[in-house]
Amino acid sequence: MIGGREMQKALRAYGEVIRLIRRLPKDTRQYYAKYARENFVNYREVDAADGDAALDELFARTYAHSIWVLNKYSVEEAAAERLKEICGRG
């Protein structure tokens, strides 16, 4: 299970993803909110023994998937600047 600092980072990333979802077309928001929640819930039990590399990979995927969705709906990538900082992509 991930530690307190990593959990806080994950919660900040999740909050930022939800904020970005609000920029999507209204009829897509429910789907992406559910998708994001399911993914964060599924990965909350990441074993700390897997090391920081496993967590870094999950944060990188969070950012990459978010950018893909934003581009799909022609939302400016700059909207994800805070997520980029949280996920360590900046």
PyMOL Python script that loads the backbone (N, CA, C, O; Angstrom):
from pymol import cmd

cmd.read_pdbstr("""\
ATOM      1  N   MET A   1       0.853  -1.192   0.000  1.00  0.00           N
ATOM      2  CA  MET A   1       0.000   0.000   0.000  1.00  0.00           C
ATOM      3  C   MET A   1       0.891   1.244   0.000  1.00  0.00           C
ATOM      4  O   MET A   1       1.948   1.267   0.630  1.00  0.00           O
ATOM      5  N   ILE A   2       0.451   2.258  -0.705  1.00  0.00           N
ATOM      6  CA  ILE A   2       1.279   3.459  -0.804  1.00  0.00           C
ATOM      7  C   ILE A   2       1.227   4.261   0.493  1.00  0.00           C
ATOM      8  O   ILE A   2       0.250   4.210   1.241  1.00  0.00           O
ATOM      9  N   GLY A   3       2.309   5.002   0.737  1.00  0.00           N
ATOM     10  CA  GLY A   3       2.422   5.784   1.957  1.00  0.00           C
ATOM     11  C   GLY A   3       1.654   7.087   1.905  1.00  0.00           C
ATOM     12  O   GLY A   3       1.035   7.417   0.893  1.00  0.00           O
ATOM     13  N   GLY A   4       1.697   7.829   3.006  1.00  0.00           N
ATOM     14  CA  GLY A   4       0.930   9.064   3.150  1.00  0.00           C
ATOM     15  C   GLY A   4       1.267  10.136   2.131  1.00  0.00           C
ATOM     16  O   GLY A   4       0.371  10.773   1.577  1.00  0.00           O
ATOM     17  N   ARG A   5       2.553  10.338   1.880  1.00  0.00           N
ATOM     18  CA  ARG A   5       2.964  11.369   0.925  1.00  0.00           C
ATOM     19  C   ARG A   5       2.498  11.022  -0.485  1.00  0.00           C
ATOM     20  O   ARG A   5       2.003  11.881  -1.216  1.00  0.00           O
ATOM     21  N   GLU A   6       2.660   9.757  -0.857  1.00  0.00           N
ATOM     22  CA  GLU A   6       2.237   9.319  -2.182  1.00  0.00           C
ATOM     23  C   GLU A   6       0.718   9.360  -2.316  1.00  0.00           C
ATOM     24  O   GLU A   6       0.187   9.671  -3.383  1.00  0.00           O
ATOM     25  N   MET A   7       0.029   9.045  -1.228  1.00  0.00           N
ATOM     26  CA  MET A   7      -1.440   9.088  -1.252  1.00  0.00           C
ATOM     27  C   MET A   7      -1.913  10.521  -1.475  1.00  0.00           C
ATOM     28  O   MET A   7      -2.848  10.754  -2.241  1.00  0.00           O
ATOM     29  N   GLN A   8      -1.272  11.479  -0.811  1.00  0.00           N
ATOM     30  CA  GLN A   8      -1.637  12.876  -1.005  1.00  0.00           C
ATOM     31  C   GLN A   8      -1.407  13.312  -2.449  1.00  0.00           C
ATOM     32  O   GLN A   8      -2.215  14.046  -3.018  1.00  0.00           O
ATOM     33  N   LYS A   9      -0.312  12.860  -3.033  1.00  0.00           N
ATOM     34  CA  LYS A   9      -0.026  13.173  -4.432  1.00  0.00           C
ATOM     35  C   LYS A   9      -1.092  12.565  -5.338  1.00  0.00           C
ATOM     36  O   LYS A   9      -1.558  13.213  -6.275  1.00  0.00           O
ATOM     37  N   ALA A  10      -1.474  11.329  -5.060  1.00  0.00           N
ATOM     38  CA  ALA A  10      -2.508  10.666  -5.859  1.00  0.00           C
ATOM     39  C   ALA A  10      -3.845  11.393  -5.733  1.00  0.00           C
ATOM     40  O   ALA A  10      -4.559  11.555  -6.723  1.00  0.00           O
ATOM     41  N   LEU A  11      -4.184  11.827  -4.535  1.00  0.00           N
ATOM     42  CA  LEU A  11      -5.438  12.557  -4.339  1.00  0.00           C
ATOM     43  C   LEU A  11      -5.425  13.904  -5.053  1.00  0.00           C
ATOM     44  O   LEU A  11      -6.441  14.327  -5.604  1.00  0.00           O
ATOM     45  N   ARG A  12      -4.280  14.575  -5.046  1.00  0.00           N
ATOM     46  CA  ARG A  12      -4.163  15.840  -5.779  1.00  0.00           C
ATOM     47  C   ARG A  12      -4.306  15.600  -7.285  1.00  0.00           C
ATOM     48  O   ARG A  12      -4.962  16.372  -7.985  1.00  0.00           O
ATOM     49  N   ALA A  13      -3.687  14.529  -7.773  1.00  0.00           N
ATOM     50  CA  ALA A  13      -3.791  14.191  -9.196  1.00  0.00           C
ATOM     51  C   ALA A  13      -5.235  13.865  -9.564  1.00  0.00           C
ATOM     52  O   ALA A  13      -5.732  14.311 -10.598  1.00  0.00           O
ATOM     53  N   TYR A  14      -5.908  13.087  -8.716  1.00  0.00           N
ATOM     54  CA  TYR A  14      -7.309  12.740  -8.975  1.00  0.00           C
ATOM     55  C   TYR A  14      -8.174  14.005  -9.011  1.00  0.00           C
ATOM     56  O   TYR A  14      -9.000  14.165  -9.910  1.00  0.00           O
ATOM     57  N   GLY A  15      -7.991  14.884  -8.058  1.00  0.00           N
ATOM     58  CA  GLY A  15      -8.754  16.129  -8.024  1.00  0.00           C
ATOM     59  C   GLY A  15      -8.534  16.953  -9.273  1.00  0.00           C
ATOM     60  O   GLY A  15      -9.465  17.558  -9.805  1.00  0.00           O
ATOM     61  N   GLU A  16      -7.307  16.974  -9.735  1.00  0.00           N
ATOM     62  CA  GLU A  16      -6.983  17.740 -10.943  1.00  0.00           C
ATOM     63  C   GLU A  16      -7.605  17.093 -12.181  1.00  0.00           C
ATOM     64  O   GLU A  16      -8.083  17.796 -13.071  1.00  0.00           O
ATOM     65  N   VAL A  17      -7.603  15.775 -12.244  1.00  0.00           N
ATOM     66  CA  VAL A  17      -8.246  15.077 -13.361  1.00  0.00           C
ATOM     67  C   VAL A  17      -9.738  15.402 -13.381  1.00  0.00           C
ATOM     68  O   VAL A  17     -10.301  15.662 -14.444  1.00  0.00           O
ATOM     69  N   ILE A  18     -10.376  15.389 -12.222  1.00  0.00           N
ATOM     70  CA  ILE A  18     -11.806  15.726 -12.151  1.00  0.00           C
ATOM     71  C   ILE A  18     -12.034  17.168 -12.594  1.00  0.00           C
ATOM     72  O   ILE A  18     -13.017  17.454 -13.278  1.00  0.00           O
ATOM     73  N   ARG A  19     -11.138  18.078 -12.212  1.00  0.00           N
ATOM     74  CA  ARG A  19     -11.252  19.468 -12.652  1.00  0.00           C
ATOM     75  C   ARG A  19     -11.160  19.561 -14.176  1.00  0.00           C
ATOM     76  O   ARG A  19     -11.898  20.321 -14.802  1.00  0.00           O
ATOM     77  N   LEU A  20     -10.257  18.789 -14.763  1.00  0.00           N
ATOM     78  CA  LEU A  20     -10.113  18.792 -16.222  1.00  0.00           C
ATOM     79  C   LEU A  20     -11.335  18.202 -16.919  1.00  0.00           C
ATOM     80  O   LEU A  20     -11.714  18.645 -18.003  1.00  0.00           O
ATOM     81  N   ILE A  21     -11.942  17.209 -16.295  1.00  0.00           N
ATOM     82  CA  ILE A  21     -13.134  16.588 -16.875  1.00  0.00           C
ATOM     83  C   ILE A  21     -14.249  17.620 -17.023  1.00  0.00           C
ATOM     84  O   ILE A  21     -15.059  17.530 -17.946  1.00  0.00           O
ATOM     85  N   ARG A  22     -14.294  18.586 -16.131  1.00  0.00           N
ATOM     86  CA  ARG A  22     -15.321  19.634 -16.217  1.00  0.00           C
ATOM     87  C   ARG A  22     -15.161  20.503 -17.465  1.00  0.00           C
ATOM     88  O   ARG A  22     -16.083  21.234 -17.826  1.00  0.00           O
ATOM     89  N   ARG A  23     -14.017  20.436 -18.121  1.00  0.00           N
ATOM     90  CA  ARG A  23     -13.782  21.194 -19.350  1.00  0.00           C
ATOM     91  C   ARG A  23     -14.260  20.444 -20.592  1.00  0.00           C
ATOM     92  O   ARG A  23     -14.313  21.007 -21.685  1.00  0.00           O
ATOM     93  N   LEU A  24     -14.603  19.179 -20.415  1.00  0.00           N
ATOM     94  CA  LEU A  24     -15.048  18.359 -21.547  1.00  0.00           C
ATOM     95  C   LEU A  24     -16.511  18.647 -21.873  1.00  0.00           C
ATOM     96  O   LEU A  24     -17.223  19.248 -21.069  1.00  0.00           O
ATOM     97  N   PRO A  25     -16.956  18.219 -23.053  1.00  0.00           N
ATOM     98  CA  PRO A  25     -18.373  18.383 -23.386  1.00  0.00           C
ATOM     99  C   PRO A  25     -19.249  17.714 -22.326  1.00  0.00           C
ATOM    100  O   PRO A  25     -18.920  16.644 -21.814  1.00  0.00           O
ATOM    101  N   LYS A  26     -20.348  18.351 -22.014  1.00  0.00           N
ATOM    102  CA  LYS A  26     -21.207  17.901 -20.920  1.00  0.00           C
ATOM    103  C   LYS A  26     -21.615  16.426 -21.035  1.00  0.00           C
ATOM    104  O   LYS A  26     -21.654  15.711 -20.034  1.00  0.00           O
ATOM    105  N   ASP A  27     -21.914  15.982 -22.241  1.00  0.00           N
ATOM    106  CA  ASP A  27     -22.385  14.607 -22.406  1.00  0.00           C
ATOM    107  C   ASP A  27     -21.282  13.555 -22.233  1.00  0.00           C
ATOM    108  O   ASP A  27     -21.580  12.360 -22.232  1.00  0.00           O
ATOM    109  N   THR A  28     -20.027  13.965 -22.087  1.00  0.00           N
ATOM    110  CA  THR A  28     -18.932  13.008 -21.887  1.00  0.00           C
ATOM    111  C   THR A  28     -18.431  12.980 -20.448  1.00  0.00           C
ATOM    112  O   THR A  28     -17.712  12.057 -20.063  1.00  0.00           O
ATOM    113  N   ARG A  29     -18.791  13.954 -19.667  1.00  0.00           N
ATOM    114  CA  ARG A  29     -18.219  14.114 -18.320  1.00  0.00           C
ATOM    115  C   ARG A  29     -18.490  12.929 -17.403  1.00  0.00           C
ATOM    116  O   ARG A  29     -17.588  12.480 -16.696  1.00  0.00           O
ATOM    117  N   GLN A  30     -19.704  12.422 -17.404  1.00  0.00           N
ATOM    118  CA  GLN A  30     -20.042  11.317 -16.501  1.00  0.00           C
ATOM    119  C   GLN A  30     -19.196  10.086 -16.813  1.00  0.00           C
ATOM    120  O   GLN A  30     -18.698   9.421 -15.905  1.00  0.00           O
ATOM    121  N   TYR A  31     -19.039   9.790 -18.094  1.00  0.00           N
ATOM    122  CA  TYR A  31     -18.236   8.633 -18.488  1.00  0.00           C
ATOM    123  C   TYR A  31     -16.793   8.772 -17.996  1.00  0.00           C
ATOM    124  O   TYR A  31     -16.256   7.854 -17.375  1.00  0.00           O
ATOM    125  N   TYR A  32     -16.171   9.914 -18.271  1.00  0.00           N
ATOM    126  CA  TYR A  32     -14.771  10.091 -17.895  1.00  0.00           C
ATOM    127  C   TYR A  32     -14.586  10.211 -16.385  1.00  0.00           C
ATOM    128  O   TYR A  32     -13.556   9.784 -15.862  1.00  0.00           O
ATOM    129  N   ALA A  33     -15.544  10.772 -15.684  1.00  0.00           N
ATOM    130  CA  ALA A  33     -15.453  10.839 -14.221  1.00  0.00           C
ATOM    131  C   ALA A  33     -15.485   9.432 -13.630  1.00  0.00           C
ATOM    132  O   ALA A  33     -14.725   9.120 -12.713  1.00  0.00           O
ATOM    133  N   LYS A  34     -16.365   8.590 -14.156  1.00  0.00           N
ATOM    134  CA  LYS A  34     -16.455   7.206 -13.680  1.00  0.00           C
ATOM    135  C   LYS A  34     -15.175   6.445 -14.028  1.00  0.00           C
ATOM    136  O   LYS A  34     -14.644   5.701 -13.203  1.00  0.00           O
ATOM    137  N   TYR A  35     -14.688   6.633 -15.247  1.00  0.00           N
ATOM    138  CA  TYR A  35     -13.459   5.972 -15.687  1.00  0.00           C
ATOM    139  C   TYR A  35     -12.284   6.362 -14.791  1.00  0.00           C
ATOM    140  O   TYR A  35     -11.518   5.501 -14.359  1.00  0.00           O
ATOM    141  N   ALA A  36     -12.142   7.664 -14.512  1.00  0.00           N
ATOM    142  CA  ALA A  36     -11.045   8.147 -13.673  1.00  0.00           C
ATOM    143  C   ALA A  36     -11.145   7.568 -12.265  1.00  0.00           C
ATOM    144  O   ALA A  36     -10.152   7.103 -11.707  1.00  0.00           O
ATOM    145  N   ARG A  37     -12.342   7.599 -11.698  1.00  0.00           N
ATOM    146  CA  ARG A  37     -12.512   7.081 -10.340  1.00  0.00           C
ATOM    147  C   ARG A  37     -12.158   5.608 -10.265  1.00  0.00           C
ATOM    148  O   ARG A  37     -11.443   5.186  -9.356  1.00  0.00           O
ATOM    149  N   GLU A  38     -12.653   4.816 -11.217  1.00  0.00           N
ATOM    150  CA  GLU A  38     -12.362   3.380 -11.220  1.00  0.00           C
ATOM    151  C   GLU A  38     -10.870   3.119 -11.299  1.00  0.00           C
ATOM    152  O   GLU A  38     -10.358   2.231 -10.618  1.00  0.00           O
ATOM    153  N   ASN A  39     -10.169   3.880 -12.121  1.00  0.00           N
ATOM    154  CA  ASN A  39      -8.730   3.676 -12.249  1.00  0.00           C
ATOM    155  C   ASN A  39      -7.989   4.058 -10.980  1.00  0.00           C
ATOM    156  O   ASN A  39      -7.087   3.337 -10.554  1.00  0.00           O
ATOM    157  N   PHE A  40      -8.350   5.177 -10.369  1.00  0.00           N
ATOM    158  CA  PHE A  40      -7.682   5.558  -9.133  1.00  0.00           C
ATOM    159  C   PHE A  40      -7.973   4.560  -8.019  1.00  0.00           C
ATOM    160  O   PHE A  40      -7.087   4.254  -7.221  1.00  0.00           O
ATOM    161  N   VAL A  41      -9.197   4.049  -7.953  1.00  0.00           N
ATOM    162  CA  VAL A  41      -9.543   3.059  -6.938  1.00  0.00           C
ATOM    163  C   VAL A  41      -8.769   1.763  -7.182  1.00  0.00           C
ATOM    164  O   VAL A  41      -8.253   1.163  -6.239  1.00  0.00           O
ATOM    165  N   ASN A  42      -8.687   1.336  -8.421  1.00  0.00           N
ATOM    166  CA  ASN A  42      -7.985   0.089  -8.741  1.00  0.00           C
ATOM    167  C   ASN A  42      -6.510   0.131  -8.374  1.00  0.00           C
ATOM    168  O   ASN A  42      -5.931  -0.894  -8.014  1.00  0.00           O
ATOM    169  N   TYR A  43      -5.896   1.306  -8.462  1.00  0.00           N
ATOM    170  CA  TYR A  43      -4.462   1.410  -8.207  1.00  0.00           C
ATOM    171  C   TYR A  43      -4.126   1.921  -6.823  1.00  0.00           C
ATOM    172  O   TYR A  43      -2.957   2.177  -6.537  1.00  0.00           O
ATOM    173  N   ARG A  44      -5.107   2.077  -5.957  1.00  0.00           N
ATOM    174  CA  ARG A  44      -4.807   2.598  -4.615  1.00  0.00           C
ATOM    175  C   ARG A  44      -4.050   1.595  -3.756  1.00  0.00           C
ATOM    176  O   ARG A  44      -3.446   1.960  -2.748  1.00  0.00           O
ATOM    177  N   GLU A  45      -4.087   0.344  -4.156  1.00  0.00           N
ATOM    178  CA  GLU A  45      -3.402  -0.693  -3.383  1.00  0.00           C
ATOM    179  C   GLU A  45      -2.037  -1.039  -3.955  1.00  0.00           C
ATOM    180  O   GLU A  45      -1.533  -2.138  -3.724  1.00  0.00           O
ATOM    181  N   VAL A  46      -1.436  -0.125  -4.692  1.00  0.00           N
ATOM    182  CA  VAL A  46      -0.102  -0.364  -5.232  1.00  0.00           C
ATOM    183  C   VAL A  46       0.840  -0.631  -4.068  1.00  0.00           C
ATOM    184  O   VAL A  46       0.858   0.108  -3.084  1.00  0.00           O
ATOM    185  N   ASP A  47       1.602  -1.669  -4.190  1.00  0.00           N
ATOM    186  CA  ASP A  47       2.514  -2.074  -3.125  1.00  0.00           C
ATOM    187  C   ASP A  47       3.743  -1.169  -3.119  1.00  0.00           C
ATOM    188  O   ASP A  47       4.399  -0.990  -4.146  1.00  0.00           O
ATOM    189  N   ALA A  48       4.043  -0.613  -1.974  1.00  0.00           N
ATOM    190  CA  ALA A  48       5.214   0.260  -1.840  1.00  0.00           C
ATOM    191  C   ALA A  48       6.488  -0.504  -2.175  1.00  0.00           C
ATOM    192  O   ALA A  48       7.494   0.097  -2.555  1.00  0.00           O
ATOM    193  N   ALA A  49       6.450  -1.827  -2.035  1.00  0.00           N
ATOM    194  CA  ALA A  49       7.618  -2.642  -2.355  1.00  0.00           C
ATOM    195  C   ALA A  49       7.938  -2.599  -3.848  1.00  0.00           C
ATOM    196  O   ALA A  49       9.060  -2.893  -4.260  1.00  0.00           O
ATOM    197  N   ASP A  50       6.949  -2.234  -4.648  1.00  0.00           N
ATOM    198  CA  ASP A  50       7.184  -2.113  -6.093  1.00  0.00           C
ATOM    199  C   ASP A  50       8.083  -0.925  -6.399  1.00  0.00           C
ATOM    200  O   ASP A  50       8.620  -0.810  -7.501  1.00  0.00           O
ATOM    201  N   GLY A  51       8.241  -0.055  -5.431  1.00  0.00           N
ATOM    202  CA  GLY A  51       9.150   1.067  -5.578  1.00  0.00           C
ATOM    203  C   GLY A  51       8.538   2.280  -6.232  1.00  0.00           C
ATOM    204  O   GLY A  51       7.405   2.268  -6.714  1.00  0.00           O
ATOM    205  N   ASP A  52       9.340   3.331  -6.229  1.00  0.00           N
ATOM    206  CA  ASP A  52       8.898   4.604  -6.796  1.00  0.00           C
ATOM    207  C   ASP A  52       8.680   4.514  -8.295  1.00  0.00           C
ATOM    208  O   ASP A  52       7.878   5.267  -8.848  1.00  0.00           O
ATOM    209  N   ALA A  53       9.381   3.607  -8.963  1.00  0.00           N
ATOM    210  CA  ALA A  53       9.253   3.492 -10.419  1.00  0.00           C
ATOM    211  C   ALA A  53       7.822   3.125 -10.814  1.00  0.00           C
ATOM    212  O   ALA A  53       7.301   3.633 -11.807  1.00  0.00           O
ATOM    213  N   ALA A  54       7.191   2.249 -10.042  1.00  0.00           N
ATOM    214  CA  ALA A  54       5.812   1.851 -10.343  1.00  0.00           C
ATOM    215  C   ALA A  54       4.868   3.034 -10.175  1.00  0.00           C
ATOM    216  O   ALA A  54       3.979   3.246 -11.001  1.00  0.00           O
ATOM    217  N   LEU A  55       5.058   3.802  -9.113  1.00  0.00           N
ATOM    218  CA  LEU A  55       4.220   4.984  -8.891  1.00  0.00           C
ATOM    219  C   LEU A  55       4.479   6.049  -9.953  1.00  0.00           C
ATOM    220  O   LEU A  55       3.544   6.676 -10.452  1.00  0.00           O
ATOM    221  N   ASP A  56       5.736   6.248 -10.291  1.00  0.00           N
ATOM    222  CA  ASP A  56       6.065   7.221 -11.329  1.00  0.00           C
ATOM    223  C   ASP A  56       5.402   6.847 -12.648  1.00  0.00           C
ATOM    224  O   ASP A  56       4.917   7.717 -13.370  1.00  0.00           O
ATOM    225  N   GLU A  57       5.380   5.566 -12.960  1.00  0.00           N
ATOM    226  CA  GLU A  57       4.736   5.097 -14.188  1.00  0.00           C
ATOM    227  C   GLU A  57       3.235   5.370 -14.153  1.00  0.00           C
ATOM    228  O   GLU A  57       2.659   5.778 -15.161  1.00  0.00           O
ATOM    229  N   LEU A  58       2.600   5.151 -13.010  1.00  0.00           N
ATOM    230  CA  LEU A  58       1.164   5.428 -12.896  1.00  0.00           C
ATOM    231  C   LEU A  58       0.871   6.919 -13.063  1.00  0.00           C
ATOM    232  O   LEU A  58      -0.104   7.289 -13.718  1.00  0.00           O
ATOM    233  N   PHE A  59       1.699   7.765 -12.482  1.00  0.00           N
ATOM    234  CA  PHE A  59       1.499   9.207 -12.632  1.00  0.00           C
ATOM    235  C   PHE A  59       1.757   9.648 -14.076  1.00  0.00           C
ATOM    236  O   PHE A  59       1.064  10.523 -14.596  1.00  0.00           O
ATOM    237  N   ALA A  60       2.748   9.044 -14.714  1.00  0.00           N
ATOM    238  CA  ALA A  60       3.019   9.369 -16.122  1.00  0.00           C
ATOM    239  C   ALA A  60       1.826   8.974 -16.988  1.00  0.00           C
ATOM    240  O   ALA A  60       1.439   9.714 -17.891  1.00  0.00           O
ATOM    241  N   ARG A  61       1.247   7.815 -16.714  1.00  0.00           N
ATOM    242  CA  ARG A  61       0.068   7.369 -17.477  1.00  0.00           C
ATOM    243  C   ARG A  61      -1.127   8.270 -17.205  1.00  0.00           C
ATOM    244  O   ARG A  61      -1.902   8.564 -18.115  1.00  0.00           O
ATOM    245  N   THR A  62      -1.281   8.706 -15.966  1.00  0.00           N
ATOM    246  CA  THR A  62      -2.378   9.620 -15.627  1.00  0.00           C
ATOM    247  C   THR A  62      -2.293  10.877 -16.481  1.00  0.00           C
ATOM    248  O   THR A  62      -3.287  11.323 -17.055  1.00  0.00           O
ATOM    249  N   TYR A  63      -1.097  11.439 -16.558  1.00  0.00           N
ATOM    250  CA  TYR A  63      -0.905  12.663 -17.339  1.00  0.00           C
ATOM    251  C   TYR A  63      -1.116  12.391 -18.833  1.00  0.00           C
ATOM    252  O   TYR A  63      -1.823  13.140 -19.508  1.00  0.00           O
ATOM    253  N   ALA A  64      -0.506  11.326 -19.342  1.00  0.00           N
ATOM    254  CA  ALA A  64      -0.603  11.020 -20.777  1.00  0.00           C
ATOM    255  C   ALA A  64      -2.043  10.764 -21.195  1.00  0.00           C
ATOM    256  O   ALA A  64      -2.480  11.254 -22.236  1.00  0.00           O
ATOM    257  N   HIS A  65      -2.781  10.008 -20.405  1.00  0.00           N
ATOM    258  CA  HIS A  65      -4.180   9.723 -20.739  1.00  0.00           C
ATOM    259  C   HIS A  65      -5.022  10.992 -20.690  1.00  0.00           C
ATOM    260  O   HIS A  65      -5.910  11.188 -21.521  1.00  0.00           O
ATOM    261  N   SER A  66      -4.743  11.846 -19.720  1.00  0.00           N
ATOM    262  CA  SER A  66      -5.486  13.099 -19.607  1.00  0.00           C
ATOM    263  C   SER A  66      -5.247  13.987 -20.829  1.00  0.00           C
ATOM    264  O   SER A  66      -6.180  14.587 -21.362  1.00  0.00           O
ATOM    265  N   ILE A  67      -4.001  14.065 -21.260  1.00  0.00           N
ATOM    266  CA  ILE A  67      -3.676  14.862 -22.443  1.00  0.00           C
ATOM    267  C   ILE A  67      -4.370  14.290 -23.675  1.00  0.00           C
ATOM    268  O   ILE A  67      -4.884  15.037 -24.508  1.00  0.00           O
ATOM    269  N   TRP A  68      -4.384  12.979 -23.787  1.00  0.00           N
ATOM    270  CA  TRP A  68      -5.038  12.335 -24.931  1.00  0.00           C
ATOM    271  C   TRP A  68      -6.520  12.728 -24.981  1.00  0.00           C
ATOM    272  O   TRP A  68      -7.033  13.087 -26.040  1.00  0.00           O
ATOM    273  N   VAL A  69      -7.204  12.657 -23.830  1.00  0.00           N
ATOM    274  CA  VAL A  69      -8.628  13.004 -23.780  1.00  0.00           C
ATOM    275  C   VAL A  69      -8.832  14.486 -24.095  1.00  0.00           C
ATOM    276  O   VAL A  69      -9.738  14.840 -24.849  1.00  0.00           O
ATOM    277  N   LEU A  70      -8.004  15.342 -23.528  1.00  0.00           N
ATOM    278  CA  LEU A  70      -8.132  16.775 -23.816  1.00  0.00           C
ATOM    279  C   LEU A  70      -7.971  17.047 -25.309  1.00  0.00           C
ATOM    280  O   LEU A  70      -8.731  17.824 -25.886  1.00  0.00           O
ATOM    281  N   ASN A  71      -6.991  16.415 -25.927  1.00  0.00           N
ATOM    282  CA  ASN A  71      -6.785  16.592 -27.364  1.00  0.00           C
ATOM    283  C   ASN A  71      -7.963  16.055 -28.170  1.00  0.00           C
ATOM    284  O   ASN A  71      -8.359  16.647 -29.174  1.00  0.00           O
ATOM    285  N   LYS A  72      -8.511  14.947 -27.731  1.00  0.00           N
ATOM    286  CA  LYS A  72      -9.658  14.337 -28.426  1.00  0.00           C
ATOM    287  C   LYS A  72     -10.812  15.322 -28.534  1.00  0.00           C
ATOM    288  O   LYS A  72     -11.506  15.373 -29.549  1.00  0.00           O
ATOM    289  N   TYR A  73     -11.009  16.105 -27.477  1.00  0.00           N
ATOM    290  CA  TYR A  73     -12.125  17.056 -27.445  1.00  0.00           C
ATOM    291  C   TYR A  73     -11.669  18.498 -27.683  1.00  0.00           C
ATOM    292  O   TYR A  73     -12.393  19.443 -27.366  1.00  0.00           O
ATOM    293  N   SER A  74     -10.486  18.658 -28.232  1.00  0.00           N
ATOM    294  CA  SER A  74      -9.934  19.967 -28.596  1.00  0.00           C
ATOM    295  C   SER A  74      -9.885  20.951 -27.429  1.00  0.00           C
ATOM    296  O   SER A  74     -10.155  22.142 -27.586  1.00  0.00           O
ATOM    297  N   VAL A  75      -9.535  20.425 -26.256  1.00  0.00           N
ATOM    298  CA  VAL A  75      -9.338  21.278 -25.084  1.00  0.00           C
ATOM    299  C   VAL A  75      -7.846  21.599 -25.012  1.00  0.00           C
ATOM    300  O   VAL A  75      -7.005  20.715 -25.173  1.00  0.00           O
ATOM    301  N   GLU A  76      -7.537  22.829 -24.778  1.00  0.00           N
ATOM    302  CA  GLU A  76      -6.159  23.313 -24.716  1.00  0.00           C
ATOM    303  C   GLU A  76      -5.329  22.498 -23.709  1.00  0.00           C
ATOM    304  O   GLU A  76      -5.733  22.342 -22.557  1.00  0.00           O
ATOM    305  N   GLU A  77      -4.178  21.985 -24.140  1.00  0.00           N
ATOM    306  CA  GLU A  77      -3.296  21.211 -23.256  1.00  0.00           C
ATOM    307  C   GLU A  77      -2.819  22.019 -22.057  1.00  0.00           C
ATOM    308  O   GLU A  77      -2.535  21.457 -20.999  1.00  0.00           O
ATOM    309  N   ALA A  78      -2.733  23.315 -22.217  1.00  0.00           N
ATOM    310  CA  ALA A  78      -2.271  24.173 -21.122  1.00  0.00           C
ATOM    311  C   ALA A  78      -3.173  24.044 -19.897  1.00  0.00           C
ATOM    312  O   ALA A  78      -2.752  24.357 -18.783  1.00  0.00           O
ATOM    313  N   ALA A  79      -4.404  23.589 -20.092  1.00  0.00           N
ATOM    314  CA  ALA A  79      -5.324  23.389 -18.973  1.00  0.00           C
ATOM    315  C   ALA A  79      -4.783  22.343 -17.996  1.00  0.00           C
ATOM    316  O   ALA A  79      -5.160  22.331 -16.824  1.00  0.00           O
ATOM    317  N   ALA A  80      -3.910  21.478 -18.474  1.00  0.00           N
ATOM    318  CA  ALA A  80      -3.379  20.391 -17.645  1.00  0.00           C
ATOM    319  C   ALA A  80      -2.039  20.737 -17.004  1.00  0.00           C
ATOM    320  O   ALA A  80      -1.330  19.841 -16.546  1.00  0.00           O
ATOM    321  N   GLU A  81      -1.685  22.000 -16.963  1.00  0.00           N
ATOM    322  CA  GLU A  81      -0.386  22.399 -16.421  1.00  0.00           C
ATOM    323  C   GLU A  81      -0.219  21.971 -14.960  1.00  0.00           C
ATOM    324  O   GLU A  81       0.845  21.482 -14.578  1.00  0.00           O
ATOM    325  N   ARG A  82      -1.249  22.149 -14.149  1.00  0.00           N
ATOM    326  CA  ARG A  82      -1.147  21.732 -12.736  1.00  0.00           C
ATOM    327  C   ARG A  82      -1.002  20.228 -12.615  1.00  0.00           C
ATOM    328  O   ARG A  82      -0.237  19.745 -11.780  1.00  0.00           O
ATOM    329  N   LEU A  83      -1.728  19.478 -13.439  1.00  0.00           N
ATOM    330  CA  LEU A  83      -1.600  18.018 -13.415  1.00  0.00           C
ATOM    331  C   LEU A  83      -0.183  17.620 -13.815  1.00  0.00           C
ATOM    332  O   LEU A  83       0.392  16.692 -13.247  1.00  0.00           O
ATOM    333  N   LYS A  84       0.365  18.313 -14.778  1.00  0.00           N
ATOM    334  CA  LYS A  84       1.741  18.047 -15.218  1.00  0.00           C
ATOM    335  C   LYS A  84       2.711  18.224 -14.056  1.00  0.00           C
ATOM    336  O   LYS A  84       3.612  17.406 -13.869  1.00  0.00           O
ATOM    337  N   GLU A  85       2.535  19.276 -13.282  1.00  0.00           N
ATOM    338  CA  GLU A  85       3.401  19.522 -12.116  1.00  0.00           C
ATOM    339  C   GLU A  85       3.220  18.435 -11.062  1.00  0.00           C
ATOM    340  O   GLU A  85       4.200  17.927 -10.516  1.00  0.00           O
ATOM    341  N   ILE A  86       1.974  18.080 -10.776  1.00  0.00           N
ATOM    342  CA  ILE A  86       1.685  17.063  -9.764  1.00  0.00           C
ATOM    343  C   ILE A  86       2.313  15.728 -10.156  1.00  0.00           C
ATOM    344  O   ILE A  86       2.905  15.039  -9.326  1.00  0.00           O
ATOM    345  N   CYS A  87       2.175  15.380 -11.418  1.00  0.00           N
ATOM    346  CA  CYS A  87       2.648  14.072 -11.901  1.00  0.00           C
ATOM    347  C   CYS A  87       4.148  14.051 -12.185  1.00  0.00           C
ATOM    348  O   CYS A  87       4.701  13.016 -12.558  1.00  0.00           O
ATOM    349  N   GLY A  88       4.802  15.200 -12.007  1.00  0.00           N
ATOM    350  CA  GLY A  88       6.242  15.244 -12.178  1.00  0.00           C
ATOM    351  C   GLY A  88       6.677  15.218 -13.628  1.00  0.00           C
ATOM    352  O   GLY A  88       7.772  14.747 -13.937  1.00  0.00           O
ATOM    353  N   ARG A  89       5.841  15.713 -14.517  1.00  0.00           N
ATOM    354  CA  ARG A  89       6.170  15.714 -15.948  1.00  0.00           C
ATOM    355  C   ARG A  89       6.721  17.058 -16.373  1.00  0.00           C
ATOM    356  O   ARG A  89       7.029  17.257 -17.548  1.00  0.00           O
ATOM    357  N   GLY A  90       6.851  17.983 -15.435  1.00  0.00           N
ATOM    358  CA  GLY A  90       7.265  19.331 -15.804  1.00  0.00           C
ATOM    359  C   GLY A  90       8.680  19.657 -15.496  1.00  0.00           C
ATOM    360  O   GLY A  90       9.131  20.770 -15.767  1.00  0.00           O
TER     361      GLY A  90
END
""", "prot")
cmd.dss("prot")
cmd.show_as("cartoon", "prot")
cmd.util.cbc("prot")
cmd.orient("prot")
